[in-house]
Amino acid sequence: MFLRYVHNFRAVAIVFIVAGHAAFTLGRTAEPRTMDLLADVLDYGTVLFLFIAGFLFQHLAATFDYRRYLGRKLRNVILPYAVTLTPGIAFILWTTRNTEPHPLYRIATILVTGLGTPDYPMWFVPMIALFYLAAPLFILVVRHPRLYWITLPLLAFSLLAHRPPEIETAAIALYFLPVYLIGMWACHERDRLEPLLLRVWPWLLAVFVGAVITRFLFSPTHGGDYSRSFFSGEYRLIDEMLLMKLVLAFALIGVLQRFASAIGTRLTPIADISFTIFFVHVYLLYAFVLGSRYLLGDVPEGTLLTWFALTVAVVGVTAAATFAAKRVLGRHSRSLIGS
C-alpha cells in the first residue's frame, strides 16, 4: 500500500538536507547568530533520510528477495552514485594532475568512501551500502520483532559516543544504525503510532522547538557535534542533535498525516527525485561559491534572505534539470541519475 505521508516525508527530508548545506555554504560574518540558529534547526538532516529509509524497508519487507533487492540498489543507487560522482572525480584529478602519483588509487578511494570531491555528502552512499548488504539481518528483525529491543542499547551507544568522522564508513554506519532501526520499528508499529502521532504531534514539535531554543541560547556549539572519534569527549555527555532530529522525525509523521489532504500531491515531484537532488545539489552550491568569488570576490554572507534564496534556487534548478534529463534519458534515467 502506497503511503502518501511517507512519500511526502522524503521530500521534507531532502529539503532539510539542502537547506542545511546551503546554510553551511554561506558566510557567517553578517548574521552569525542567524546562522547558529539555522545550524541547530537543520543539521543532522541525515537522520530524517535514514529514518524514512528504515520505515520503507520494513514496509516493503513482505516482498523481500535479497538478490533482487541488491540488484535494484545497484541499479538505482550505486550506479547513479558513481555516475554523478564522476564530475567531482574528474575535477579533483584535473586540479591535482601534477601532484597525484596514483590516480587510479585516488579514484578507488573516492568511490569507496564518497569523500575527496566537492560533492562532500556522498559519504552517505558507501554507508547506506553497508545497510543494503546487511538486509538479511534487518529481515531477521522484521520476522522476530522482539529483536527491536536491541535498538535501545544501540541508541544509547550513539548518544554517548557522538558522531564520528564520515571517513570511517563502518563507524558512521554503526552510529546511524539505531536511526534506521527506529524507522523500521515505526513502520512495524504503524497501526498504533499513526493515531497516536496524529494527537501528539504538536507536543513533539514543541519539544523540538524548545530543544532548538535551549541549544541556541545556552550551548557553546551549534549544529552537529562532530567528534574526532567515538567517546573522544569534546562535547557534552549526550549527542543532543541526534535526539532532537529523532523527535522531529516522529513529529513530522503526525504533521504530514494531519495535513495530508491540504498537501495533496504538491510534494510528490520533489519526493520522486529526492535521490537525484541529494546526488547533485552540492555541485550547484560549489558552483555558487566559485561564481561568487569570481564575480564578487567573496561568498555572500549568510542572512535569512540569502539562505532562503539559495535553498530555493538549488532545489528549483536541480528539479528542473532532473526533469529535463529524465526526458532525454528516458527509461535509463533511474540508473544514471537516480530518478
Backbone torsions as a table, in degrees:
resi	resn	phi	psi	omega
1	MET	NA	130.8	179.4
2	PHE	-75.7	129.5	179.9
3	LEU	-108.1	107.0	-175.2
4	ARG	-61.3	-42.1	-175.7
5	TYR	-67.3	-29.4	177.1
6	VAL	-69.8	-41.8	177.9
7	HIS	-63.7	-40.9	176.7
8	ASN	-63.9	-32.8	177.9
9	PHE	-59.5	-39.2	178.7
10	ARG	-60.0	-40.5	179.0
11	ALA	-65.1	-44.5	179.4
12	VAL	-62.3	-42.7	-177.8
13	ALA	-61.8	-44.2	-176.9
14	ILE	-71.5	-33.6	176.4
15	VAL	-66.8	-38.0	175.4
16	PHE	-57.3	-45.6	-177.7
17	ILE	-64.8	-46.6	179.4
18	VAL	-62.3	-43.8	-179.0
19	ALA	-62.6	-39.4	178.1
20	GLY	-64.9	-43.3	179.4
21	HIS	-69.8	-31.7	176.0
22	ALA	-64.3	-42.1	177.8
23	ALA	-64.3	-39.5	179.1
24	PHE	-64.1	-31.3	-176.3
25	THR	-73.4	-34.7	-173.8
26	LEU	-76.9	157.6	175.2
27	GLY	-69.3	163.0	-173.8
28	ARG	-112.9	-10.7	-167.8
29	THR	-63.1	-41.4	-173.0
30	ALA	-66.0	-49.2	-177.0
31	GLU	-135.9	70.8	-176.2
32	PRO	-60.5	-35.5	-179.2
33	ARG	-71.6	-32.5	174.2
34	THR	-62.3	-42.9	-179.2
35	MET	-69.9	-32.9	173.9
36	ASP	-61.1	-44.9	-179.6
37	LEU	-63.5	-44.8	178.6
38	LEU	-60.8	-39.0	178.5
39	ALA	-63.4	-42.7	179.9
40	ASP	-65.9	-33.7	179.8
41	VAL	-78.0	-42.7	-164.0
42	LEU	-102.1	-26.6	-175.5
43	ASP	-63.6	157.2	-176.2
44	TYR	69.4	30.6	173.3
45	GLY	-60.0	-20.1	176.7
46	THR	-56.5	-31.9	179.5
47	VAL	-59.5	-44.1	179.4
48	LEU	-64.0	-42.7	-178.7
49	PHE	-62.4	-44.2	-178.1
50	LEU	-74.0	-35.8	177.4
51	PHE	-57.8	-48.1	-177.4
52	ILE	-73.5	-27.4	174.8
53	ALA	-64.6	-43.5	176.8
54	GLY	-64.6	-40.3	177.9
55	PHE	-57.6	-47.3	-177.6
56	LEU	-69.5	-33.7	176.8
57	PHE	-60.4	-47.7	178.0
58	GLN	-62.6	-41.3	-177.4
59	HIS	-61.7	-34.0	-176.7
60	LEU	-101.8	8.6	-172.7
61	ALA	-65.8	-24.7	-177.5
62	ALA	-62.8	-26.1	-178.7
63	THR	-106.2	20.0	-173.6
64	PHE	-67.4	129.3	169.6
65	ASP	-136.1	116.3	-168.5
66	TYR	-58.4	-45.4	-177.5
67	ARG	-63.4	-47.1	-179.8
68	ARG	-68.3	-35.2	177.8
69	TYR	-60.8	-49.4	178.9
70	LEU	-64.0	-37.0	177.9
71	GLY	-61.4	-43.0	178.5
72	ARG	-65.1	-43.3	-179.9
73	LYS	-65.8	-36.6	177.8
74	LEU	-63.3	-44.8	-178.4
75	ARG	-72.8	-41.6	-167.9
76	ASN	-98.1	-12.1	-179.9
77	VAL	-126.4	-56.4	-173.0
78	ILE	-68.3	-45.0	179.9
79	LEU	-64.3	-49.5	176.1
80	PRO	-64.0	-28.9	173.3
81	TYR	-58.6	-48.7	-180.0
82	ALA	-65.4	-40.0	-178.7
83	VAL	-65.9	-48.6	-175.9
84	THR	-74.6	-18.8	176.2
85	LEU	-81.7	-16.5	-176.3
86	THR	-57.1	-44.9	177.9
87	PRO	-59.5	-38.2	178.3
88	GLY	-66.2	-40.2	177.6
89	ILE	-64.4	-44.4	179.4
90	ALA	-61.1	-40.3	178.9
91	PHE	-62.4	-45.1	-178.8
92	ILE	-66.0	-42.9	-179.9
93	LEU	-65.6	-36.2	179.7
94	TRP	-68.6	-43.4	-176.8
95	THR	-75.7	-16.0	179.1
96	THR	-116.4	21.2	-172.1
97	ARG	-61.6	-26.2	-179.0
98	ASN	-95.0	-4.8	-177.4
99	THR	-123.9	-8.9	-176.3
100	GLU	-91.3	106.4	-176.7
101	PRO	-79.0	-23.8	-174.9
102	HIS	-132.1	75.5	-175.9
103	PRO	-61.7	-36.5	-179.7
104	LEU	-65.3	-39.5	176.5
105	TYR	-64.3	-40.1	179.0
106	ARG	-62.7	-43.8	178.9
107	ILE	-61.0	-47.2	-179.1
108	ALA	-61.4	-41.6	179.9
109	THR	-62.9	-42.9	179.0
110	ILE	-62.5	-45.5	-177.8
111	LEU	-65.8	-37.5	-177.4
112	VAL	-74.3	-35.0	-177.2
113	THR	-101.3	-23.9	-173.8
114	GLY	77.8	4.5	-175.9
115	LEU	-112.0	157.0	175.1
116	GLY	109.1	1.6	175.8
117	THR	-123.0	171.1	175.8
118	PRO	-59.2	-22.7	-178.8
119	ASP	-83.8	69.1	-166.9
120	TYR	-66.1	-24.2	-179.3
121	PRO	-77.3	0.6	-174.1
122	MET	-69.6	-5.8	171.5
123	TRP	-56.0	-23.2	-177.7
124	PHE	-60.3	-36.5	-173.8
125	VAL	-70.3	-49.0	173.4
126	PRO	-56.6	-34.6	178.3
127	MET	-67.0	-48.7	-178.0
128	ILE	-68.1	-24.3	175.6
129	ALA	-62.1	-33.5	175.6
130	LEU	-64.8	-35.8	175.7
131	PHE	-66.6	-39.0	177.6
132	TYR	-61.5	-44.8	-179.5
133	LEU	-64.7	-31.8	-178.5
134	ALA	-87.2	10.4	-175.3
135	ALA	-53.9	-39.3	177.9
136	PRO	-58.8	-32.6	176.9
137	LEU	-68.5	-37.9	176.9
138	PHE	-68.0	-36.0	176.4
139	ILE	-64.2	-35.2	175.7
140	LEU	-60.2	-39.9	176.6
141	VAL	-66.0	-40.7	178.7
142	VAL	-59.4	-41.9	-176.3
143	ARG	-80.6	-18.8	178.8
144	HIS	-130.2	78.0	-171.0
145	PRO	-56.8	-20.3	177.2
146	ARG	-61.3	-23.2	178.9
147	LEU	-67.1	-13.6	176.0
148	TYR	-61.6	-20.1	178.0
149	TRP	-60.9	-23.6	179.3
150	ILE	-63.9	-19.2	179.6
151	THR	-61.4	-34.8	-176.1
152	LEU	-63.7	-52.0	176.5
153	PRO	-65.4	-31.9	177.5
154	LEU	-66.0	-40.1	178.2
155	LEU	-66.7	-42.0	177.9
156	ALA	-60.4	-41.0	177.8
157	PHE	-59.8	-48.6	-177.3
158	SER	-64.1	-41.2	-179.2
159	LEU	-64.9	-34.7	-178.9
160	LEU	-85.9	-33.1	-175.9
161	ALA	-77.4	-30.7	-174.7
162	HIS	72.3	167.0	-171.8
163	ARG	-77.1	125.2	-179.1
164	PRO	-84.9	173.2	177.0
165	PRO	-62.5	143.8	-177.8
166	GLU	-65.3	-21.4	-177.3
167	ILE	-67.1	-20.6	176.7
168	GLU	-90.8	85.1	-170.0
169	THR	-58.9	-46.2	-179.3
170	ALA	-64.3	-39.1	-179.1
171	ALA	-67.2	-43.5	-179.8
172	ILE	-68.3	-31.5	174.8
173	ALA	-65.4	-42.1	177.3
174	LEU	-63.4	-40.6	179.5
175	TYR	-60.7	-43.0	-176.9
176	PHE	-88.6	-5.3	-178.0
177	LEU	-54.9	-45.6	179.9
178	PRO	-63.4	-28.3	177.3
179	VAL	-63.8	-46.3	179.1
180	TYR	-61.3	-44.1	-179.9
181	LEU	-66.4	-36.9	177.4
182	ILE	-64.9	-39.1	174.8
183	GLY	-61.4	-42.7	176.2
184	MET	-60.7	-46.0	-179.7
185	TRP	-61.8	-39.2	179.4
186	ALA	-60.1	-38.4	176.8
187	CYS	-71.1	-41.5	178.4
188	HIS	-57.4	-38.9	-178.7
189	GLU	-97.7	21.8	-171.7
190	ARG	-57.3	-40.8	-176.6
191	ASP	-62.2	-32.8	178.0
192	ARG	-89.8	-33.4	-176.1
193	LEU	-73.9	-39.2	-175.6
194	GLU	-55.4	-54.2	179.5
195	PRO	-65.8	-33.2	178.8
196	LEU	-65.2	-46.9	-177.3
197	LEU	-69.8	-26.8	173.4
198	LEU	-62.1	-30.8	-179.6
199	ARG	-86.4	-37.9	-168.5
200	VAL	-103.4	1.1	-176.9
201	TRP	-57.1	-36.1	178.2
202	PRO	-62.3	-35.6	179.3
203	TRP	-69.8	-41.1	177.6
204	LEU	-64.0	-42.0	178.4
205	LEU	-64.3	-37.0	177.7
206	ALA	-65.5	-37.5	177.2
207	VAL	-63.8	-43.5	179.1
208	PHE	-62.6	-47.7	-179.7
209	VAL	-62.1	-42.4	178.8
210	GLY	-62.4	-39.4	178.7
211	ALA	-66.5	-39.6	177.7
212	VAL	-62.7	-46.2	-178.9
213	ILE	-62.5	-43.1	179.8
214	THR	-62.2	-45.0	179.6
215	ARG	-65.0	-42.3	-178.9
216	PHE	-61.6	-40.3	-174.7
217	LEU	-82.6	-32.3	-168.2
218	PHE	-121.0	-11.8	-177.3
219	SER	-85.4	139.8	175.0
220	PRO	-76.0	-14.3	177.4
221	THR	-122.2	157.7	-178.4
222	HIS	-137.0	150.6	-172.3
223	GLY	76.2	-159.0	-176.1
224	GLY	-71.7	143.1	174.0
225	ASP	-92.2	90.1	-175.6
226	TYR	-87.8	105.7	-174.7
227	SER	-81.9	164.1	176.8
228	ARG	-68.9	-33.8	179.1
229	SER	-167.9	173.2	177.2
230	PHE	-55.5	134.9	174.4
231	PHE	58.4	27.5	179.9
232	SER	-75.4	-15.9	165.7
233	GLY	80.7	21.6	178.8
234	GLU	-74.0	-22.1	-169.0
235	TYR	-121.4	-169.5	-179.1
236	ARG	-67.4	176.5	-175.0
237	LEU	-62.1	-44.1	-173.1
238	ILE	-107.6	140.5	174.4
239	ASP	-77.5	89.7	-173.1
240	GLU	-62.3	-38.8	-175.2
241	MET	-63.9	-37.4	177.4
242	LEU	-62.8	-46.8	-179.4
243	LEU	-64.8	-40.8	179.9
244	MET	-61.6	-42.5	-177.8
245	LYS	-72.1	-28.6	174.2
246	LEU	-67.5	-41.2	175.5
247	VAL	-60.5	-44.0	179.0
248	LEU	-61.8	-38.6	-179.6
249	ALA	-59.0	-45.6	179.0
250	PHE	-69.7	-36.2	176.5
251	ALA	-61.6	-41.1	-178.7
252	LEU	-64.7	-35.4	176.5
253	ILE	-59.3	-45.0	178.0
254	GLY	-65.1	-43.9	-179.5
255	VAL	-61.4	-46.5	-175.7
256	LEU	-71.3	-26.7	171.0
257	GLN	-71.5	-46.8	-174.7
258	ARG	-61.0	-38.6	-175.4
259	PHE	-108.4	24.2	-177.2
260	ALA	-58.9	-42.7	-177.8
261	SER	-69.7	-36.7	178.6
262	ALA	-69.3	-38.2	179.8
263	ILE	-73.1	-40.3	-179.1
264	GLY	57.5	-128.7	180.0
265	THR	-104.9	16.7	-175.5
266	ARG	-63.1	-31.3	-179.0
267	LEU	-91.4	-5.8	-175.9
268	THR	-58.7	-44.5	179.8
269	PRO	-58.6	-38.0	178.7
270	ILE	-71.9	-42.2	179.3
271	ALA	-61.8	-39.5	-178.1
272	ASP	-62.7	-29.7	-176.1
273	ILE	-114.6	23.8	-174.1
274	SER	-59.9	-39.3	-179.7
275	PHE	-67.5	-39.5	179.0
276	THR	-64.5	-41.5	176.6
277	ILE	-58.9	-43.0	178.6
278	PHE	-61.4	-44.3	-176.2
279	PHE	-63.0	-36.2	-167.5
280	VAL	-117.3	-7.4	-171.1
281	HIS	-64.4	-31.8	-178.3
282	VAL	-71.3	-26.6	173.6
283	TYR	-58.8	-41.3	179.4
284	LEU	-68.2	-38.8	176.8
285	LEU	-64.7	-38.6	178.4
286	TYR	-66.7	-40.8	176.9
287	ALA	-63.3	-37.4	177.0
288	PHE	-61.6	-43.4	179.4
289	VAL	-63.4	-48.5	-179.1
290	LEU	-63.1	-43.9	179.7
291	GLY	-63.9	-40.5	179.4
292	SER	-63.6	-43.3	179.9
293	ARG	-66.7	-33.8	179.9
294	TYR	-72.7	-42.6	-175.2
295	LEU	-86.9	-37.2	-172.7
296	LEU	-110.7	-14.1	-177.2
297	GLY	88.4	-9.8	179.8
298	ASP	-163.9	166.9	177.8
299	VAL	-79.9	135.7	178.3
300	PRO	-55.8	146.9	-179.7
301	GLU	-73.6	150.9	-178.9
302	GLY	-78.2	120.2	170.1
303	THR	-132.1	170.3	176.5
304	LEU	-57.7	-38.9	-177.8
305	LEU	-68.5	-48.6	-178.5
306	THR	-67.0	-37.1	177.1
307	TRP	-62.8	-47.5	-179.0
308	PHE	-63.1	-45.2	-179.3
309	ALA	-62.4	-41.9	-179.4
310	LEU	-66.8	-41.2	178.8
311	THR	-62.2	-49.1	-179.3
312	VAL	-62.9	-42.3	-179.0
313	ALA	-63.4	-43.8	-178.2
314	VAL	-66.5	-46.2	178.3
315	VAL	-63.0	-44.0	-177.9
316	GLY	-65.5	-46.8	-179.7
317	VAL	-65.8	-41.6	178.6
318	THR	-62.8	-43.3	179.2
319	ALA	-62.4	-47.0	179.9
320	ALA	-61.5	-44.6	179.5
321	ALA	-65.0	-37.8	179.5
322	THR	-65.8	-44.7	179.4
323	PHE	-62.7	-38.8	177.5
324	ALA	-66.5	-43.0	179.9
325	ALA	-63.9	-37.3	179.6
326	LYS	-64.0	-36.0	177.9
327	ARG	-67.4	-35.8	180.0
328	VAL	-76.3	-43.8	-174.0
329	LEU	-83.3	-20.7	178.8
330	GLY	60.6	-133.6	-175.2
331	ARG	-68.8	-11.1	179.6
332	HIS	-86.8	-7.0	-172.2
333	SER	-63.7	-36.3	-178.0
334	ARG	-61.6	-39.3	-177.8
335	SER	-80.1	-17.4	-176.3
336	LEU	-102.4	-37.5	-177.5
337	ILE	-125.4	2.0	174.2
338	GLY	88.2	2.9	179.6
339	SER	-140.7	NA	NA
